[in-house]
Amino acid sequence: MANNNDRTRKLLVRSALVTSATIATFVGAQNLAMLDATRLQQLLTPSPQAVAENPVAVEATAAQIQQAAPNLVIQQAAPSIIILRHGGQQPQPVVNTAPQAAAPAAIQPPAPSQISAPAPIIVQQPVTQSSNSSR
């Protein structure tokens, strides 16, 4: 009985060590991540002194802004058209036609004379011979 209690105590101590080490790892990783985030934020945020010393000049006048393509008209493409072509082919003009309804199809089950039974599959297992002789 004492041996069983000793094993139980050892298992409990090992489990506690593994659990505490895992928790310490998670807490340490979280602290390092928070420190990295704070340092990154400090690096990316300019100081008020640097902002005052280096102002950004933005001057937009009517002469600087020009329309790149004033005659360009953007039309919405039809979502049902898919253009497929092989490399090296020239694109062909696409004619947008309304989809036509397919002719109604009648699905008939096969006649019983057309259905044949599958061929039987025969599998033989090797027979092991056992002898009860006491030689």
MIBA-245688 format. One record per residue (C-alpha): residue number from 0; chain; x, y, z. Coordinates in steps of 0.001 Angstrom, whole numbers, plus 500000, padded with zeros to 6 digits. Layout:
<recs>
<rec><nr>NUM</nr><kette>A</kette><c1>X</c1><c2>Y</c2><c3>Z</c3></rec>
...
</recs>
This chain:
<recs>
<rec><nr>0</nr><kette>A</kette><c1>500000</c1><c2>500000</c2><c3>500000</c3></rec>
<rec><nr>1</nr><kette>A</kette><c1>502876</c1><c2>502358</c2><c3>500772</c3></rec>
<rec><nr>2</nr><kette>A</kette><c1>504379</c1><c2>501708</c2><c3>497348</c3></rec>
<rec><nr>3</nr><kette>A</kette><c1>501115</c1><c2>502745</c2><c3>495671</c3></rec>
<rec><nr>4</nr><kette>A</kette><c1>500953</c1><c2>505993</c2><c3>497703</c3></rec>
<rec><nr>5</nr><kette>A</kette><c1>504550</c1><c2>506774</c2><c3>496751</c3></rec>
<rec><nr>6</nr><kette>A</kette><c1>503741</c1><c2>506343</c2><c3>493029</c3></rec>
<rec><nr>7</nr><kette>A</kette><c1>500677</c1><c2>508535</c2><c3>493386</c3></rec>
<rec><nr>8</nr><kette>A</kette><c1>502720</c1><c2>511250</c2><c3>495094</c3></rec>
<rec><nr>9</nr><kette>A</kette><c1>505417</c1><c2>511094</c2><c3>492380</c3></rec>
<rec><nr>10</nr><kette>A</kette><c1>502799</c1><c2>511359</c2><c3>489626</c3></rec>
<rec><nr>11</nr><kette>A</kette><c1>501198</c1><c2>514332</c2><c3>491353</c3></rec>
<rec><nr>12</nr><kette>A</kette><c1>504565</c1><c2>516095</c2><c3>491715</c3></rec>
<rec><nr>13</nr><kette>A</kette><c1>505467</c1><c2>515449</c2><c3>488064</c3></rec>
<rec><nr>14</nr><kette>A</kette><c1>502085</c1><c2>516701</c2><c3>486873</c3></rec>
<rec><nr>15</nr><kette>A</kette><c1>502440</c1><c2>519849</c2><c3>488985</c3></rec>
<rec><nr>16</nr><kette>A</kette><c1>505920</c1><c2>520507</c2><c3>487575</c3></rec>
<rec><nr>17</nr><kette>A</kette><c1>504788</c1><c2>520097</c2><c3>483987</c3></rec>
<rec><nr>18</nr><kette>A</kette><c1>501719</c1><c2>522266</c2><c3>484550</c3></rec>
<rec><nr>19</nr><kette>A</kette><c1>503687</c1><c2>525046</c2><c3>486256</c3></rec>
<rec><nr>20</nr><kette>A</kette><c1>506368</c1><c2>524995</c2><c3>483549</c3></rec>
<rec><nr>21</nr><kette>A</kette><c1>503703</c1><c2>525243</c2><c3>480850</c3></rec>
<rec><nr>22</nr><kette>A</kette><c1>501979</c1><c2>528162</c2><c3>482572</c3></rec>
<rec><nr>23</nr><kette>A</kette><c1>505314</c1><c2>529919</c2><c3>483065</c3></rec>
<rec><nr>24</nr><kette>A</kette><c1>506085</c1><c2>529479</c2><c3>479368</c3></rec>
<rec><nr>25</nr><kette>A</kette><c1>502748</c1><c2>530985</c2><c3>478341</c3></rec>
<rec><nr>26</nr><kette>A</kette><c1>503091</c1><c2>533926</c2><c3>480736</c3></rec>
<rec><nr>27</nr><kette>A</kette><c1>506663</c1><c2>534585</c2><c3>479622</c3></rec>
<rec><nr>28</nr><kette>A</kette><c1>505734</c1><c2>534439</c2><c3>475941</c3></rec>
<rec><nr>29</nr><kette>A</kette><c1>502847</c1><c2>536842</c2><c3>476532</c3></rec>
<rec><nr>30</nr><kette>A</kette><c1>505122</c1><c2>539275</c2><c3>478386</c3></rec>
<rec><nr>31</nr><kette>A</kette><c1>507720</c1><c2>539166</c2><c3>475596</c3></rec>
<rec><nr>32</nr><kette>A</kette><c1>505025</c1><c2>539745</c2><c3>472972</c3></rec>
<rec><nr>33</nr><kette>A</kette><c1>503699</c1><c2>542747</c2><c3>474896</c3></rec>
<rec><nr>34</nr><kette>A</kette><c1>507217</c1><c2>544184</c2><c3>475248</c3></rec>
<rec><nr>35</nr><kette>A</kette><c1>507819</c1><c2>543743</c2><c3>471515</c3></rec>
<rec><nr>36</nr><kette>A</kette><c1>504507</c1><c2>545444</c2><c3>470708</c3></rec>
<rec><nr>37</nr><kette>A</kette><c1>505333</c1><c2>548377</c2><c3>473007</c3></rec>
<rec><nr>38</nr><kette>A</kette><c1>508796</c1><c2>548792</c2><c3>471473</c3></rec>
<rec><nr>39</nr><kette>A</kette><c1>507403</c1><c2>548566</c2><c3>467938</c3></rec>
<rec><nr>40</nr><kette>A</kette><c1>504803</c1><c2>551200</c2><c3>468735</c3></rec>
<rec><nr>41</nr><kette>A</kette><c1>507524</c1><c2>553479</c2><c3>470138</c3></rec>
<rec><nr>42</nr><kette>A</kette><c1>509617</c1><c2>552985</c2><c3>466993</c3></rec>
<rec><nr>43</nr><kette>A</kette><c1>506743</c1><c2>553696</c2><c3>464610</c3></rec>
<rec><nr>44</nr><kette>A</kette><c1>505291</c1><c2>556679</c2><c3>466483</c3></rec>
<rec><nr>45</nr><kette>A</kette><c1>507259</c1><c2>559856</c2><c3>465751</c3></rec>
<rec><nr>46</nr><kette>A</kette><c1>508116</c1><c2>562093</c2><c3>468660</c3></rec>
<rec><nr>47</nr><kette>A</kette><c1>506438</c1><c2>565527</c2><c3>468844</c3></rec>
<rec><nr>48</nr><kette>A</kette><c1>509855</c1><c2>567136</c2><c3>468435</c3></rec>
<rec><nr>49</nr><kette>A</kette><c1>510520</c1><c2>565241</c2><c3>465179</c3></rec>
<rec><nr>50</nr><kette>A</kette><c1>507093</c1><c2>566204</c2><c3>463845</c3></rec>
<rec><nr>51</nr><kette>A</kette><c1>507717</c1><c2>569876</c2><c3>464658</c3></rec>
<rec><nr>52</nr><kette>A</kette><c1>511169</c1><c2>569834</c2><c3>463029</c3></rec>
<rec><nr>53</nr><kette>A</kette><c1>510118</c1><c2>568030</c2><c3>459812</c3></rec>
<rec><nr>54</nr><kette>A</kette><c1>506692</c1><c2>569249</c2><c3>458699</c3></rec>
<rec><nr>55</nr><kette>A</kette><c1>505212</c1><c2>567544</c2><c3>455668</c3></rec>
<rec><nr>56</nr><kette>A</kette><c1>504373</c1><c2>570054</c2><c3>452962</c3></rec>
<rec><nr>57</nr><kette>A</kette><c1>501282</c1><c2>569179</c2><c3>450950</c3></rec>
<rec><nr>58</nr><kette>A</kette><c1>500430</c1><c2>571591</c2><c3>448180</c3></rec>
<rec><nr>59</nr><kette>A</kette><c1>497696</c1><c2>570576</c2><c3>445790</c3></rec>
<rec><nr>60</nr><kette>A</kette><c1>496849</c1><c2>573040</c2><c3>443072</c3></rec>
<rec><nr>61</nr><kette>A</kette><c1>494494</c1><c2>572667</c2><c3>440141</c3></rec>
<rec><nr>62</nr><kette>A</kette><c1>497428</c1><c2>572533</c2><c3>437739</c3></rec>
<rec><nr>63</nr><kette>A</kette><c1>498903</c1><c2>569452</c2><c3>439444</c3></rec>
<rec><nr>64</nr><kette>A</kette><c1>495718</c1><c2>567375</c2><c3>439313</c3></rec>
<rec><nr>65</nr><kette>A</kette><c1>494850</c1><c2>566076</c2><c3>435867</c3></rec>
<rec><nr>66</nr><kette>A</kette><c1>492348</c1><c2>563521</c2><c3>434685</c3></rec>
<rec><nr>67</nr><kette>A</kette><c1>494233</c1><c2>560553</c2><c3>433254</c3></rec>
<rec><nr>68</nr><kette>A</kette><c1>491434</c1><c2>559333</c2><c3>430984</c3></rec>
<rec><nr>69</nr><kette>A</kette><c1>488508</c1><c2>561792</c2><c3>430864</c3></rec>
<rec><nr>70</nr><kette>A</kette><c1>486706</c1><c2>559914</c2><c3>428045</c3></rec>
<rec><nr>71</nr><kette>A</kette><c1>486905</c1><c2>556483</c2><c3>429676</c3></rec>
<rec><nr>72</nr><kette>A</kette><c1>483516</c1><c2>554937</c2><c3>430422</c3></rec>
<rec><nr>73</nr><kette>A</kette><c1>483428</c1><c2>551970</c2><c3>432793</c3></rec>
<rec><nr>74</nr><kette>A</kette><c1>480635</c1><c2>549507</c2><c3>432132</c3></rec>
<rec><nr>75</nr><kette>A</kette><c1>479717</c1><c2>546567</c2><c3>434296</c3></rec>
<rec><nr>76</nr><kette>A</kette><c1>480634</c1><c2>543269</c2><c3>432658</c3></rec>
<rec><nr>77</nr><kette>A</kette><c1>478053</c1><c2>540510</c2><c3>432425</c3></rec>
<rec><nr>78</nr><kette>A</kette><c1>478806</c1><c2>537938</c2><c3>435125</c3></rec>
<rec><nr>79</nr><kette>A</kette><c1>477651</c1><c2>534944</c2><c3>433043</c3></rec>
<rec><nr>80</nr><kette>A</kette><c1>480213</c1><c2>535298</c2><c3>430241</c3></rec>
<rec><nr>81</nr><kette>A</kette><c1>483416</c1><c2>533275</c2><c3>430531</c3></rec>
<rec><nr>82</nr><kette>A</kette><c1>486044</c1><c2>533722</c2><c3>427841</c3></rec>
<rec><nr>83</nr><kette>A</kette><c1>488310</c1><c2>530753</c2><c3>427323</c3></rec>
<rec><nr>84</nr><kette>A</kette><c1>491229</c1><c2>530771</c2><c3>424914</c3></rec>
<rec><nr>85</nr><kette>A</kette><c1>494562</c1><c2>529072</c2><c3>424456</c3></rec>
<rec><nr>86</nr><kette>A</kette><c1>497838</c1><c2>530946</c2><c3>424637</c3></rec>
<rec><nr>87</nr><kette>A</kette><c1>498696</c1><c2>532736</c2><c3>421395</c3></rec>
<rec><nr>88</nr><kette>A</kette><c1>495098</c1><c2>532985</c2><c3>420185</c3></rec>
<rec><nr>89</nr><kette>A</kette><c1>493568</c1><c2>536327</c2><c3>419411</c3></rec>
<rec><nr>90</nr><kette>A</kette><c1>490420</c1><c2>537113</c2><c3>421393</c3></rec>
<rec><nr>91</nr><kette>A</kette><c1>487233</c1><c2>536612</c2><c3>419404</c3></rec>
<rec><nr>92</nr><kette>A</kette><c1>484314</c1><c2>539043</c2><c3>419666</c3></rec>
<rec><nr>93</nr><kette>A</kette><c1>481722</c1><c2>537851</c2><c3>422145</c3></rec>
<rec><nr>94</nr><kette>A</kette><c1>478059</c1><c2>538022</c2><c3>421279</c3></rec>
<rec><nr>95</nr><kette>A</kette><c1>475842</c1><c2>538253</c2><c3>424319</c3></rec>
<rec><nr>96</nr><kette>A</kette><c1>472758</c1><c2>536129</c2><c3>423677</c3></rec>
<rec><nr>97</nr><kette>A</kette><c1>469971</c1><c2>535206</c2><c3>426043</c3></rec>
<rec><nr>98</nr><kette>A</kette><c1>470188</c1><c2>531650</c2><c3>427369</c3></rec>
<rec><nr>99</nr><kette>A</kette><c1>467793</c1><c2>529240</c2><c3>425732</c3></rec>
<rec><nr>100</nr><kette>A</kette><c1>465827</c1><c2>526690</c2><c3>427686</c3></rec>
<rec><nr>101</nr><kette>A</kette><c1>466875</c1><c2>523110</c2><c3>427135</c3></rec>
<rec><nr>102</nr><kette>A</kette><c1>464405</c1><c2>520699</c2><c3>425630</c3></rec>
<rec><nr>103</nr><kette>A</kette><c1>462633</c1><c2>518645</c2><c3>428279</c3></rec>
<rec><nr>104</nr><kette>A</kette><c1>464304</c1><c2>515289</c2><c3>428711</c3></rec>
<rec><nr>105</nr><kette>A</kette><c1>462520</c1><c2>512148</c2><c3>429814</c3></rec>
<rec><nr>106</nr><kette>A</kette><c1>464609</c1><c2>509864</c2><c3>431959</c3></rec>
<rec><nr>107</nr><kette>A</kette><c1>463537</c1><c2>506259</c2><c3>431705</c3></rec>
<rec><nr>108</nr><kette>A</kette><c1>464804</c1><c2>503500</c2><c3>433990</c3></rec>
<rec><nr>109</nr><kette>A</kette><c1>466370</c1><c2>500538</c2><c3>432195</c3></rec>
<rec><nr>110</nr><kette>A</kette><c1>464139</c1><c2>497637</c2><c3>431279</c3></rec>
<rec><nr>111</nr><kette>A</kette><c1>464523</c1><c2>494530</c2><c3>433453</c3></rec>
<rec><nr>112</nr><kette>A</kette><c1>465899</c1><c2>492602</c2><c3>430467</c3></rec>
<rec><nr>113</nr><kette>A</kette><c1>468806</c1><c2>495089</c2><c3>430260</c3></rec>
<rec><nr>114</nr><kette>A</kette><c1>469811</c1><c2>494562</c2><c3>433875</c3></rec>
<rec><nr>115</nr><kette>A</kette><c1>472052</c1><c2>491575</c2><c3>434494</c3></rec>
<rec><nr>116</nr><kette>A</kette><c1>473159</c1><c2>490202</c2><c3>437795</c3></rec>
<rec><nr>117</nr><kette>A</kette><c1>476826</c1><c2>490766</c2><c3>438605</c3></rec>
<rec><nr>118</nr><kette>A</kette><c1>479133</c1><c2>487811</c2><c3>438222</c3></rec>
<rec><nr>119</nr><kette>A</kette><c1>479744</c1><c2>486009</c2><c3>441512</c3></rec>
<rec><nr>120</nr><kette>A</kette><c1>483154</c1><c2>486436</c2><c3>443113</c3></rec>
<rec><nr>121</nr><kette>A</kette><c1>484509</c1><c2>483337</c2><c3>444752</c3></rec>
<rec><nr>122</nr><kette>A</kette><c1>487289</c1><c2>483763</c2><c3>447280</c3></rec>
<rec><nr>123</nr><kette>A</kette><c1>488928</c1><c2>480732</c2><c3>448837</c3></rec>
<rec><nr>124</nr><kette>A</kette><c1>490887</c1><c2>481008</c2><c3>452027</c3></rec>
<rec><nr>125</nr><kette>A</kette><c1>493782</c1><c2>478664</c2><c3>452675</c3></rec>
<rec><nr>126</nr><kette>A</kette><c1>492962</c1><c2>475917</c2><c3>455102</c3></rec>
<rec><nr>127</nr><kette>A</kette><c1>495454</c1><c2>475441</c2><c3>457881</c3></rec>
<rec><nr>128</nr><kette>A</kette><c1>495844</c1><c2>471917</c2><c3>459015</c3></rec>
<rec><nr>129</nr><kette>A</kette><c1>496359</c1><c2>471223</c2><c3>462630</c3></rec>
<rec><nr>130</nr><kette>A</kette><c1>497299</c1><c2>467927</c2><c3>464049</c3></rec>
<rec><nr>131</nr><kette>A</kette><c1>496566</c1><c2>466767</c2><c3>467517</c3></rec>
<rec><nr>132</nr><kette>A</kette><c1>499206</c1><c2>464104</c2><c3>467576</c3></rec>
<rec><nr>133</nr><kette>A</kette><c1>501545</c1><c2>463959</c2><c3>470518</c3></rec>
<rec><nr>134</nr><kette>A</kette><c1>504631</c1><c2>462605</c2><c3>468833</c3></rec>
</recs>
